[in-house]
């Protein structure tokens, strides 16, 4: 291994609060070699991002840091390494952005909306390389070409909101490369991106590393993604660095129970498990020693328990279930549905028609889960809103349980919405920040005249919270007091309050940690059995869709590419677009990881 560019020794980060300091990162140590990619993984709250912000010098004004962060400038190998934590703020700015740069998680919130993309890259070039006017502009075009942005000259003059999510992320990468850094920190750069865009971003980072020799710290909660890019992997849990090892060794022989949990709770495309394991299946916390830190204890399973934990779906039972489903009368029939939007294009602002949903026809059967997949902009969410008449279709028919949805009056539609519900992608945006959880769950009962008296509704709300794995005491609390996974469970409980027959889950797990995602997916399957629910499950992640779905429908540019049983779509895709989606799924197979390591070395 090459000499370490970064040598982090006993780094600790605490935040001062009114109730006392809160330690976000406990003393951790690791190194980063020249040209190496270190994957830093763990769930939300594990301390990954705080560690990266401490390295780059942006931990926050109320942060208290201790330990050492030694940096060696590879352009000056004869010079002594520098302890970044001992530098004055003005000295630290000489390193930040130029020698150590960062790609932040959400590009649209990181980019300035009032400046063009070109101006923001040019600003970084002027600051870090001292380039002027035309030289800076020419270099910005080169950077846009290097990160493979289409029509770089045109994108120079565009604003962030005019670009797609993948293009915004490429602009962020160009800004991060403007100083030609020795260390690049990528903080969740592919979270919530389509699998194809995710694959192109990973390929891009590998190419840039190869051509520039940049060392990368790649932060993620997705073990599938880290298997695609990392040379070594460091696992964090509640501020502790619990395990660090070469990528192949960590995937082949994980030592810590938390690592084992992370590896097992992501859906595996090669397997069809009955239930997804969760982190709690592999570890528990022992806090009986009140004088010392909480200890993590590995759960020991018998051979029978381990077999049950990783039990696969019986193919014969799966086929029997499907035949029983598909011999019923469909609960939802969609015929030649189209949704067109009028848009203005070109210098003269001429009107044009954009078909977000284009002549779509399909059926869904009672008790079935139909997975709906495709890249952003393919029409998935527009289709779901048309089915519920949250937006009005242009043409076509929608029949639900024998009723023509598009012919119903507003009063009749309100009554029907009790039976047709949706769980949106962002649970925090779906809940009223000023309304308690109890009020949020009881409100739809009042609207639809369910539950009888107020005390009956309170009791049912408490029961629903317990059904989704939360305590009844949560009724009095506010949305901001819960984690993302807990808020999504609350949204599911609110949806169930209407006693629906049919639920659309629109990217309902895409931004959740993998262990929380596993809990929510298991919950959805349990609720389907208990309440005989029918789902349309929308996602860009084919691994997740394969786990939950009986059939998969693939959309591209508003049209259906193909539809069929899950295994047929996954194992024998007929259309090139579907083949491209499946090929982009991160591969955690050990042979594939070994092969990538050999190529990268």
C-alpha positions as CSV (number, residue, x, y, z in Angstrom):
1,X,0.0,0.0,0.0
2,X,1.2,3.5,-0.8
3,X,2.1,6.0,1.9
4,X,-0.9,7.4,3.9
5,X,-2.2,10.7,2.8
6,X,-4.5,10.9,5.8
7,X,-3.7,9.4,9.2
8,X,-6.6,9.9,11.7
9,X,-5.6,9.2,15.3
10,X,-8.1,9.0,18.1
11,X,-10.4,11.5,16.5
12,X,-13.4,12.4,18.8
13,X,-16.2,14.9,18.0
14,X,-18.7,16.2,20.6
15,X,-21.3,18.9,20.3
16,X,-22.1,21.4,23.1
17,X,-25.8,21.5,23.9
18,X,-27.8,23.1,26.7
19,X,-28.1,19.7,28.5
20,X,-24.4,19.0,28.1
21,X,-22.0,17.7,25.4
22,X,-23.2,15.0,23.0
23,X,-20.4,12.8,21.6
24,X,-21.1,12.1,17.9
25,X,-17.8,10.4,17.1
26,X,-15.9,8.5,19.8
27,X,-12.1,8.1,19.5
28,X,-11.6,6.5,16.1
29,X,-8.4,5.8,14.1
30,X,-7.8,4.9,10.4
31,X,-5.5,5.7,7.5
32,X,-6.1,6.6,3.8
33,X,-3.4,5.7,1.3
34,X,-2.6,7.5,-2.0
35,X,-4.9,6.3,-4.7
36,X,-7.1,4.2,-2.3
37,X,-10.8,4.2,-1.9
38,X,-12.0,3.8,1.7
39,X,-15.7,3.0,2.1
40,X,-17.1,4.5,5.3
41,X,-20.4,2.8,6.0
42,X,-23.1,2.8,8.7
43,X,-26.6,3.9,9.3
44,X,-27.9,7.5,9.9
45,X,-26.4,8.7,13.2
46,X,-23.4,6.5,13.1
47,X,-21.0,9.4,12.8
48,X,-19.9,9.1,9.1
49,X,-20.7,12.6,7.9
50,X,-19.5,14.2,11.2
51,X,-16.2,12.4,10.7
52,X,-15.9,13.7,7.1
53,X,-16.8,17.2,8.1
54,X,-14.1,17.1,10.9
55,X,-11.5,16.1,8.3
56,X,-12.4,18.9,5.8
57,X,-12.7,21.4,8.6
58,X,-16.5,22.1,8.7
59,X,-17.7,20.4,11.9
60,X,-19.8,23.3,13.1
61,X,-19.3,26.2,15.6
62,X,-20.4,24.2,18.6
63,X,-18.2,21.2,17.8
64,X,-15.4,20.1,20.2
65,X,-12.7,18.1,18.5
66,X,-9.9,16.1,20.0
67,X,-7.3,13.7,18.5
68,X,-5.1,14.2,15.5
69,X,-5.7,14.3,11.7
70,X,-2.3,14.1,9.9
71,X,-2.2,15.1,6.2
72,X,0.7,14.6,3.8
73,X,0.7,16.6,0.6
74,X,1.6,14.1,-2.2
75,X,3.0,16.9,-4.3
76,X,5.6,17.6,-1.6
77,X,6.6,14.1,-0.4
78,X,9.7,15.4,1.3
79,X,7.7,17.7,3.5
80,X,6.5,16.6,7.0
81,X,2.8,15.8,7.5
82,X,0.6,18.5,9.0
83,X,-1.8,18.0,11.9
84,X,-4.9,19.7,10.5
85,X,-6.6,20.1,13.9
86,X,-3.7,22.3,15.0
87,X,-4.0,24.8,12.2
88,X,-5.6,28.2,12.5
89,X,-8.9,28.8,10.6
90,X,-7.1,30.9,7.8
91,X,-4.4,28.2,7.5
92,X,-7.1,25.5,7.3
93,X,-8.7,27.2,4.3
94,X,-5.6,26.6,2.3
95,X,-6.3,22.9,2.5
96,X,-10.1,22.9,2.2
97,X,-11.3,22.6,-1.4
98,X,-7.8,22.6,-2.9
99,X,-6.1,19.6,-1.3
100,X,-9.1,18.1,0.5
101,X,-12.4,18.4,-1.3
102,X,-16.0,17.1,-0.7
103,X,-19.0,16.1,-2.7
104,X,-22.0,16.7,-0.5
105,X,-25.1,14.4,-0.3
106,X,-27.8,16.6,-1.8
107,X,-26.5,18.6,-4.8
108,X,-29.6,20.7,-5.3
109,X,-29.3,22.1,-1.7
110,X,-25.5,22.4,-2.0
111,X,-25.5,24.4,-5.3
112,X,-26.5,28.0,-5.2
113,X,-29.8,28.4,-7.1
114,X,-29.1,32.1,-8.1
115,X,-25.8,31.3,-9.9
116,X,-25.3,29.3,-13.1
117,X,-23.5,26.0,-12.9
118,X,-20.6,27.6,-14.9
119,X,-20.2,30.5,-12.5
120,X,-20.0,28.2,-9.5
121,X,-17.2,26.1,-11.1
122,X,-15.4,29.2,-12.3
123,X,-15.5,30.6,-8.8
124,X,-13.8,27.5,-7.4
125,X,-11.2,27.7,-10.2
126,X,-10.4,31.3,-9.4
127,X,-10.1,30.6,-5.7
128,X,-8.0,27.5,-5.8
129,X,-6.0,27.8,-9.1
130,X,-5.9,31.6,-9.5
131,X,-7.3,31.4,-13.1
132,X,-8.8,34.5,-14.7
133,X,-11.8,35.0,-17.0
134,X,-11.4,33.0,-20.3
135,X,-8.9,30.6,-18.8
136,X,-11.2,29.8,-15.9
137,X,-14.1,29.4,-18.4
138,X,-12.1,27.1,-20.6
139,X,-11.0,25.0,-17.6
140,X,-14.7,24.8,-16.5
141,X,-15.6,23.3,-19.9
142,X,-12.8,20.8,-19.5
143,X,-14.1,19.8,-16.1
144,X,-17.6,19.4,-17.4
145,X,-16.2,17.2,-20.2
146,X,-14.2,15.2,-17.7
147,X,-17.3,14.4,-15.6
148,X,-19.1,13.6,-18.9
149,X,-21.8,16.2,-18.8
150,X,-23.6,16.5,-22.2
151,X,-23.1,19.8,-24.1
152,X,-20.8,21.4,-21.5
153,X,-20.9,24.8,-23.2
154,X,-24.7,24.9,-22.8
155,X,-24.6,23.7,-19.2
156,X,-22.2,26.5,-18.2
157,X,-25.2,28.9,-18.6
158,X,-27.8,26.7,-17.0
159,X,-29.0,26.9,-13.4
160,X,-29.1,23.9,-11.0
161,X,-32.8,23.4,-11.1
162,X,-32.7,23.0,-14.9
163,X,-30.6,19.9,-14.6
164,X,-31.5,16.3,-13.7
165,X,-30.3,14.8,-10.3
166,X,-27.5,13.0,-12.0
167,X,-26.3,16.1,-13.8
168,X,-26.4,18.1,-10.6
169,X,-24.2,15.5,-8.9
170,X,-21.7,15.8,-11.8
171,X,-21.6,19.5,-11.4
172,X,-20.8,19.0,-7.7
173,X,-18.0,16.6,-8.7
174,X,-16.6,19.2,-11.1
175,X,-16.6,21.8,-8.4
176,X,-14.9,19.3,-6.0
177,X,-12.2,18.6,-8.7
178,X,-11.6,22.3,-9.4
179,X,-8.7,22.4,-6.9
180,X,-7.2,19.1,-8.1
181,X,-7.5,17.7,-4.6
182,X,-5.4,14.8,-3.2
183,X,-8.3,13.6,-1.1
184,X,-11.9,13.6,-2.3
185,X,-14.7,12.9,0.3
186,X,-17.9,11.7,-1.4
187,X,-20.8,11.9,1.2
188,X,-23.7,9.6,0.0
189,X,-23.2,10.8,-3.6
190,X,-25.6,8.2,-5.1
191,X,-28.4,8.1,-2.4
192,X,-31.9,8.1,-4.0
193,X,-30.4,8.2,-7.6
194,X,-31.6,5.8,-10.2
195,X,-29.5,2.6,-10.4
196,X,-28.3,3.5,-13.9
197,X,-27.3,7.0,-12.8
198,X,-25.7,5.5,-9.7
199,X,-23.7,3.1,-11.8
200,X,-22.5,6.0,-14.1
201,X,-21.4,8.1,-11.0
202,X,-19.5,5.1,-9.6
203,X,-17.8,4.5,-13.0
204,X,-17.0,8.2,-13.2
205,X,-15.4,8.3,-9.7
206,X,-13.3,5.2,-10.6
207,X,-12.1,6.8,-13.9
208,X,-11.2,10.1,-12.1
209,X,-9.3,8.2,-9.4
210,X,-7.4,6.3,-12.1
211,X,-6.5,9.4,-14.1
212,X,-5.8,11.7,-11.2
213,X,-4.5,9.3,-8.5
214,X,-7.0,10.9,-6.1
215,X,-7.6,9.1,-2.8
216,X,-11.4,8.8,-2.0
217,X,-13.4,8.4,1.2
218,X,-16.8,7.1,0.0
219,X,-19.5,7.5,2.6
220,X,-22.7,5.4,2.2
221,X,-25.2,3.3,4.1
222,X,-25.6,0.9,1.2
223,X,-23.3,-2.2,1.3
224,X,-24.1,-3.0,-2.3
225,X,-22.7,0.4,-3.4
226,X,-19.6,0.1,-1.3
227,X,-18.8,-3.3,-2.7
228,X,-18.6,-1.7,-6.2
229,X,-16.0,0.9,-5.4
230,X,-14.1,0.4,-2.1
231,X,-10.6,-1.1,-1.6
232,X,-11.1,-1.1,2.1
233,X,-14.3,-0.7,4.2
234,X,-14.7,0.9,7.6
235,X,-17.9,0.3,9.5
236,X,-19.3,2.8,12.0
237,X,-22.0,2.3,14.6
238,X,-23.1,5.0,17.0
239,X,-19.9,6.9,16.7
240,X,-17.6,3.9,17.1
241,X,-15.5,2.4,14.3
242,X,-16.4,-1.3,14.9
243,X,-14.6,-2.9,12.0
244,X,-12.2,-2.1,9.2
245,X,-10.9,-4.5,6.6
246,X,-10.2,-5.0,2.9
247,X,-13.4,-5.1,0.9
248,X,-13.3,-8.8,0.0
249,X,-12.4,-9.9,3.5
250,X,-15.2,-7.9,5.0
251,X,-17.8,-9.3,2.7
252,X,-16.5,-12.8,2.9
253,X,-15.7,-12.9,6.6
254,X,-17.5,-10.1,8.6
255,X,-16.3,-10.1,12.2
256,X,-18.7,-7.7,13.9
257,X,-22.4,-8.6,14.4
258,X,-23.4,-5.1,13.2
259,X,-21.5,-5.7,9.9
260,X,-23.2,-9.0,9.5
261,X,-26.6,-7.3,10.0
262,X,-25.8,-4.7,7.4
263,X,-24.7,-7.3,4.9
264,X,-27.8,-9.4,5.4
265,X,-30.6,-6.9,5.5
266,X,-30.3,-5.7,1.9
267,X,-32.4,-7.6,-0.5
268,X,-30.3,-10.1,-2.6
269,X,-31.3,-10.3,-6.2
270,X,-29.9,-13.9,-6.4
271,X,-32.2,-15.0,-3.6
272,X,-35.9,-14.7,-2.8
273,X,-36.1,-14.6,1.0
274,X,-39.4,-15.0,2.9
275,X,-38.4,-12.1,5.2
276,X,-35.4,-9.7,5.2
277,X,-33.1,-10.1,8.2
278,X,-32.6,-6.9,10.3
279,X,-29.6,-5.7,12.3
280,X,-31.5,-6.7,15.5
281,X,-31.4,-10.3,14.3
282,X,-27.6,-10.3,14.6
283,X,-26.9,-8.2,17.7
284,X,-28.3,-6.6,20.8
285,X,-27.1,-4.0,23.2
286,X,-26.2,-4.9,26.8
287,X,-26.5,-1.8,29.0
288,X,-26.5,-3.7,32.3
289,X,-23.0,-2.2,33.1
290,X,-24.2,1.3,34.1
291,X,-20.7,2.5,34.9
292,X,-19.3,1.8,31.4
293,X,-20.2,2.1,27.8
294,X,-23.0,0.0,26.2
295,X,-21.7,-3.3,25.0
296,X,-22.7,-4.9,21.7
297,X,-23.5,-8.6,22.1
298,X,-23.8,-10.9,19.1
299,X,-26.9,-13.1,19.0
300,X,-26.1,-16.8,18.7
301,X,-28.5,-18.8,16.5
302,X,-29.0,-22.5,16.4
303,X,-28.8,-24.2,12.9
304,X,-32.6,-24.2,12.8
305,X,-32.9,-20.5,13.8
306,X,-30.3,-19.5,11.2
307,X,-32.1,-21.5,8.5
308,X,-35.4,-19.8,9.4
309,X,-33.7,-16.4,9.4
310,X,-32.5,-16.9,5.8
311,X,-35.4,-19.1,4.6
312,X,-36.2,-18.7,0.9
313,X,-39.6,-18.7,-0.7
314,X,-40.7,-22.1,-1.9
315,X,-41.1,-21.9,-5.7
316,X,-44.1,-24.3,-5.6
317,X,-45.9,-22.2,-3.0
318,X,-45.1,-19.0,-4.9
319,X,-46.6,-20.4,-8.1
320,X,-49.7,-21.6,-6.2
321,X,-50.1,-18.1,-4.8
322,X,-49.8,-16.4,-8.2
323,X,-52.3,-18.8,-9.8
324,X,-54.8,-18.1,-7.1
325,X,-54.2,-14.3,-7.5
326,X,-54.4,-14.2,-11.3
327,X,-57.6,-16.3,-11.5
328,X,-59.5,-13.5,-9.8
329,X,-61.3,-10.6,-11.4
330,X,-58.8,-7.6,-11.4
331,X,-59.4,-5.0,-8.7
332,X,-57.8,-2.3,-10.9
333,X,-58.1,-2.1,-14.7
334,X,-56.2,0.7,-16.6
335,X,-56.9,1.2,-20.3
336,X,-54.9,3.4,-22.7
337,X,-54.2,6.0,-20.0
338,X,-52.4,9.1,-21.2
339,X,-51.3,12.2,-19.4
340,X,-50.0,15.1,-21.5
341,X,-48.5,18.4,-20.3
342,X,-48.2,21.5,-22.4
343,X,-44.6,22.8,-22.2
344,X,-42.8,25.7,-23.8
345,X,-39.6,25.1,-25.7
346,X,-37.0,27.1,-27.6
347,X,-36.1,30.8,-27.9
348,X,-39.6,31.6,-29.2
349,X,-41.3,29.7,-26.4
350,X,-43.4,27.6,-28.8
351,X,-45.9,25.2,-27.1
352,X,-45.2,21.5,-27.3
353,X,-46.9,18.4,-25.8
354,X,-45.1,16.2,-23.3
355,X,-46.6,12.8,-22.7
356,X,-45.6,11.8,-19.2
357,X,-47.9,8.8,-19.4
358,X,-48.4,7.5,-22.9
359,X,-51.1,4.9,-23.7
360,X,-50.6,2.7,-20.7
361,X,-52.8,-0.4,-20.1
362,X,-52.5,-3.0,-17.3
363,X,-54.4,-4.8,-14.5
364,X,-53.8,-5.5,-10.8
365,X,-55.4,-8.4,-9.0
366,X,-56.7,-8.4,-5.4
367,X,-54.0,-9.2,-2.9
368,X,-51.2,-8.8,-5.5
369,X,-48.1,-6.6,-5.3
370,X,-47.3,-5.1,-8.7
371,X,-43.8,-3.6,-8.8
372,X,-43.4,-0.5,-10.9
373,X,-39.8,0.4,-11.9
374,X,-38.0,2.8,-14.1
375,X,-35.7,5.8,-14.0
376,X,-36.7,9.2,-12.8
377,X,-38.9,10.9,-15.3
378,X,-40.3,7.7,-16.8
379,X,-43.8,8.5,-15.6
380,X,-44.1,6.3,-12.5
381,X,-45.3,8.9,-10.0
382,X,-47.5,10.7,-12.7
383,X,-49.2,7.4,-13.4
384,X,-49.9,6.8,-9.7
385,X,-51.4,10.2,-9.3
386,X,-53.6,9.7,-12.3
387,X,-54.9,6.4,-10.8
388,X,-56.0,8.3,-7.7
389,X,-57.1,11.4,-9.7
390,X,-54.7,13.6,-7.7
391,X,-54.0,14.9,-11.2
392,X,-56.5,14.4,-14.0
393,X,-55.5,12.1,-16.9
394,X,-55.8,13.4,-20.5
395,X,-57.5,10.3,-21.9
396,X,-58.0,6.7,-21.0
397,X,-60.0,4.7,-18.4
398,X,-59.4,3.6,-14.8
399,X,-61.8,1.0,-13.3
400,X,-61.4,0.2,-9.6
401,X,-63.5,-2.6,-8.1
402,X,-66.0,-2.3,-10.9
403,X,-66.3,1.5,-10.8
404,X,-65.1,4.0,-13.4
405,X,-62.8,6.2,-11.4
406,X,-62.7,9.0,-14.0
407,X,-66.5,9.3,-14.2
408,X,-67.0,9.8,-10.4
409,X,-68.1,13.2,-9.0
410,X,-65.9,14.9,-6.4
411,X,-68.1,13.6,-3.6
412,X,-68.0,10.1,-4.9
413,X,-64.3,10.3,-5.4
414,X,-63.8,11.4,-1.8
415,X,-65.6,8.2,-0.7
416,X,-63.5,6.1,-3.0
417,X,-60.3,7.5,-1.7
418,X,-61.0,5.7,1.6
419,X,-60.3,2.5,-0.4
420,X,-57.5,3.8,-2.6
421,X,-54.6,5.3,-0.6
422,X,-50.9,6.3,-1.2
423,X,-47.8,6.3,0.9
424,X,-45.5,9.1,-0.4
425,X,-41.7,9.0,-0.6
426,X,-40.9,11.8,1.9
427,X,-42.6,10.9,5.3
428,X,-41.7,14.2,6.9
429,X,-43.2,16.2,4.0
430,X,-46.4,14.1,4.3
431,X,-47.0,14.9,7.9
432,X,-48.2,18.3,9.3
433,X,-45.3,19.6,11.4
434,X,-47.8,21.3,13.7
435,X,-50.1,18.3,14.2
436,X,-49.5,15.5,16.7
437,X,-49.1,11.9,15.5
438,X,-52.4,11.0,17.1
439,X,-54.3,13.9,15.3
440,X,-52.7,12.9,12.0
441,X,-53.9,9.3,12.3
442,X,-57.4,10.2,13.6
443,X,-58.0,12.9,11.0
444,X,-58.8,10.5,8.1
445,X,-61.1,8.5,10.4
446,X,-63.1,11.7,11.0
447,X,-63.2,12.6,7.4
448,X,-64.6,9.2,6.4
449,X,-66.8,8.7,9.4
450,X,-64.9,5.8,10.8
451,X,-64.4,4.7,14.4
452,X,-67.5,5.9,16.1
453,X,-66.7,8.0,19.2
454,X,-63.4,10.0,19.8
455,X,-62.3,7.4,22.4
456,X,-62.8,4.6,19.8
457,X,-60.7,6.5,17.3
458,X,-58.0,7.1,19.9
459,X,-58.0,3.3,20.7
460,X,-57.8,2.4,17.0
461,X,-55.0,4.9,16.4
462,X,-53.0,3.4,19.3
463,X,-53.7,-0.1,17.9
464,X,-52.5,0.9,14.5
465,X,-49.2,2.4,15.9
466,X,-48.6,-0.9,17.7
467,X,-49.3,-2.8,14.4
468,X,-46.6,-0.9,12.7
469,X,-44.1,-1.4,15.5
470,X,-44.5,1.8,17.5
471,X,-45.7,2.4,21.1
472,X,-49.1,4.0,21.7
473,X,-47.3,6.8,23.7
474,X,-46.2,8.2,20.3
475,X,-49.7,9.6,19.8
476,X,-48.9,12.7,21.8
477,X,-45.6,13.4,20.1
478,X,-44.8,15.6,17.0
479,X,-43.3,14.4,13.7
480,X,-39.9,16.0,14.3
481,X,-39.4,13.8,17.3
482,X,-39.1,10.6,15.2
483,X,-36.5,9.1,12.9
484,X,-37.1,8.8,9.1
485,X,-38.1,5.1,9.5
486,X,-40.4,5.8,12.3
487,X,-42.1,8.6,10.4
488,X,-42.7,6.2,7.4
489,X,-44.3,3.7,9.8
490,X,-46.6,6.5,11.1
491,X,-47.6,7.4,7.5
492,X,-48.4,3.7,6.9
493,X,-50.5,3.6,10.1
494,X,-52.4,6.7,8.9
495,X,-53.0,5.1,5.6
496,X,-54.4,2.0,7.3
497,X,-56.7,4.1,9.4
498,X,-59.0,4.4,6.3
499,X,-59.2,0.6,6.0
500,X,-58.2,0.7,2.3
501,X,-58.2,-2.2,-0.1
502,X,-55.5,-0.7,-2.4
503,X,-52.3,1.2,-1.6
504,X,-49.7,2.8,-3.8
505,X,-46.2,2.9,-2.2
506,X,-44.4,5.6,-4.1
507,X,-40.6,5.3,-3.4
508,X,-41.6,4.7,0.2
509,X,-38.2,3.2,1.3
510,X,-35.8,4.8,-1.2
511,X,-34.1,7.2,1.3
512,X,-34.1,4.9,4.4
513,X,-31.2,3.1,5.9
514,X,-30.9,-0.5,4.7
515,X,-31.9,-2.0,8.1
516,X,-34.9,0.4,8.5
517,X,-35.8,-0.4,4.9
518,X,-35.8,-4.1,5.7
519,X,-38.1,-3.4,8.7
520,X,-40.6,-1.4,6.5
521,X,-40.6,-4.0,3.7
522,X,-41.3,-6.8,6.1
523,X,-44.0,-4.7,7.7
524,X,-45.7,-4.1,4.3
525,X,-45.7,-7.8,3.6
526,X,-47.1,-8.6,7.0
527,X,-49.9,-6.0,6.6
528,X,-50.7,-7.3,3.2
529,X,-51.4,-10.8,4.7
530,X,-53.3,-9.4,7.7
531,X,-55.5,-6.9,5.8
532,X,-55.6,-8.6,2.4
533,X,-54.1,-5.4,0.8
534,X,-53.3,-4.8,-2.8
535,X,-50.1,-2.8,-3.6
536,X,-48.5,-1.0,-6.5
537,X,-44.9,-0.7,-5.2
538,X,-43.0,2.1,-7.0
539,X,-39.2,2.1,-6.8
540,X,-36.0,2.6,-8.9
541,X,-34.3,-0.2,-6.9
542,X,-34.9,-3.6,-8.6
543,X,-33.5,-5.5,-5.7
544,X,-36.3,-4.1,-3.4
545,X,-39.0,-4.5,-6.1
546,X,-38.0,-8.2,-6.6
547,X,-38.3,-8.9,-2.9
548,X,-41.9,-7.5,-2.5
549,X,-43.5,-8.1,-5.9
550,X,-45.5,-10.8,-7.6
551,X,-45.2,-9.1,-11.0
552,X,-42.9,-6.3,-12.3
553,X,-43.9,-3.6,-14.7
554,X,-41.1,-1.6,-16.3
555,X,-41.7,2.0,-17.6
556,X,-39.6,4.1,-19.9
557,X,-40.5,7.5,-21.3
558,X,-44.2,7.2,-20.3
559,X,-44.7,3.8,-21.8
560,X,-44.6,0.2,-20.5
561,X,-41.5,-1.6,-21.7
562,X,-42.6,-5.0,-20.4
563,X,-44.6,-6.6,-17.7
564,X,-44.5,-10.1,-16.2
565,X,-43.8,-12.4,-13.2
566,X,-40.9,-11.1,-11.1
567,X,-38.5,-14.0,-11.8
568,X,-39.2,-13.8,-15.6
569,X,-38.5,-10.1,-15.7
570,X,-35.3,-10.4,-13.6
571,X,-33.9,-13.6,-15.0
572,X,-34.9,-13.2,-18.7
573,X,-35.6,-9.5,-19.5
574,X,-36.7,-9.1,-23.1
575,X,-36.2,-5.4,-23.6
576,X,-32.7,-3.7,-23.7
577,X,-33.9,-1.0,-21.3
578,X,-34.8,-3.6,-18.7
579,X,-31.5,-5.4,-19.3
580,X,-29.7,-2.1,-18.6
581,X,-31.6,-1.6,-15.3
582,X,-30.8,-5.1,-14.1
583,X,-27.1,-4.8,-15.1
584,X,-26.8,-1.6,-13.0
585,X,-27.8,-3.3,-9.8
586,X,-24.7,-3.4,-7.4
587,X,-23.3,-6.9,-7.3
588,X,-22.2,-8.2,-3.9
589,X,-21.2,-11.6,-5.1
590,X,-17.8,-12.5,-3.7
591,X,-16.3,-13.5,-7.0
592,X,-17.4,-10.2,-8.5
593,X,-15.8,-8.3,-5.6
594,X,-12.6,-10.3,-6.0
595,X,-12.5,-9.6,-9.7
596,X,-13.0,-5.8,-9.2
597,X,-10.2,-5.8,-6.6
598,X,-7.8,-7.5,-9.0
599,X,-8.7,-4.9,-11.7
600,X,-8.3,-2.0,-9.4
601,X,-5.0,-3.2,-8.1
